[in-house]
Amino acid sequence: MRKSSWVIIGICLVMLFGLGFAYIASQQSPETLTREDGEKIIKTMQEAAAHRNTGKIMDYVYVAPGTKVGGINADQLRVLVARALHQMEHPRADTSNFAFSGGTGEAKIEFDLIVHSDGPDKDSVPYTGHITLNLKRVEVPHLFGLYQTKEWRIVGGDPGRDLSTLGDW
């Protein structure tokens, strides 16, 4: 065999080993969602909002036909969140009154949310409301559907107001 063939075989073996390791590591998601896990999800979404990272926020939303949060689907929610974060100078999300219920297969997280748009001479509050998020442990595809893992995702909820009236859908 030529040297280039051995290099290609080596690269393929490294990729196969990496894929196997990623698959095994991804199967470690907890079957039960705890209060601490729920608080961590909300904290991660708060940090993502501060950095205007719509993708990180939407990573927690289950993208499937029929999944609606506040009357709109995941694609519409992504556009709404991206547009809102883009319009704010320095977005900041504060939460309070955190409540958690469930945890095996399904869970519910409730909290009060105040979104601030901080600026050099102002602090406006473009959104305030009581949020209810319904989470479920669902199959999530990875690497173009090569394998699936069970992960906790938002499958519905009440944002405290009707989001379908915002924007053109």
Order of alpha helices (4+ residues) and beta strands (2+ residues): alpha-alpha-alpha-beta-beta-alpha-beta-beta-beta-beta
